[in-house]
Amino acid sequence: MLDVTSIVRKYIHPGISFNDAEDILRGAECRMLRRGPHAGPTATPENAYDVEARRWLEDSPFLEKPELTVTLHPRASGDYSAVGKVAAFILIPSL
């Protein structure tokens, strides 16, 4: 896993509106996962309202395509007026 948060923060920074952040990610051909509380084995009160964007990286020398994942954390649970934190990683498949 490669942390690319510092690169993504040049375009999507804490305080930017959620709508603008999602528009930027869609413009980069990312697929957005829905807003709202998420359930499941990895859901916690801290991450239940996160929004993820994903994109397969087509121009790759790997047999399996690496995937860019950007996570937008709201300022507060369920408050999608602005982004509170941003995290971004490229998941590189193992050989």
N, C-alpha and C positions, 0 to 999 in steps of 0.2 A: 504494500500500500504506500502510495506516494502522496504526501501532504502538499496540496497546491493552494491552500487557503490564502496565503499572502498574494498570490496572483489574482485570484477571484475577487479579493477585497478591493482591488483597484477599480473594479466595476460595480461591485455590490458590497456596500459597506454598512455597518450598523447605523441605523437611523434612516436609511432609504425606505421609501414606502414599499410595502409588500407587493403591491400591484406593479410598481416599476421594476422591482427585483425579478418578479416572475416574467414580465415582458422581456427583460434582458436575457433571461435564461431561455425563453421560448425562441428569441431571435438567434440564439446560439444552437438551436435545434435540440434543446433538451426537452424531455417529456416530464411534465409536472405531475406529482402525486397530489391527491386532494388535501384540502385544508380540513381541520377538524380533529377532534380527539381520535387517537388511534388506539386500538386494543391489540393484544397479542403478548407473546412471551417476553418481548424486549421493551414493551411500553412501560414507562415510569411517569410519575407526575411531571418530571422535568422535561421529558421528550415527547409526551403524548400529543402536543400541538405543533411539532416540527413539520415543516414541509420539505420534501426532497425533490430534487430535479436530477434526472439521469440521462446520460447520453453515451452510446457506444462510440468509441473512437475508431473510425473506419480505417484511417491511414496508419496501420500498425503492422510491424513485422511478425507479430505473434499469430499463432494459429487461431487462438481464441481472442476476441477483441477486448482490449481494456475498456473499462467503464469509468466515466467521470460521474461522481456523485457530489452534489452540492446540497447541504442542509441549511435551511433558513430557520432560525429560532425566533419566535415572536418575542416582543419585549416582556409580555406577560402571557400566561396561559389563555389562549383564545383571542388575544388582541392582535389582529392582523393589520393594524394601522401602519406599523413600521417594523423593520427587522431589528432584532436585538443582538443576535450573534450570527456569524456565518462560518461554516466549516466546509472544506472541499477536499476531496481525495480522488486519486485515480487508483482504481483497483486493477492490479495487473494479474492476469491469470497465471497460475503456477504451471510450470512445464511438466 
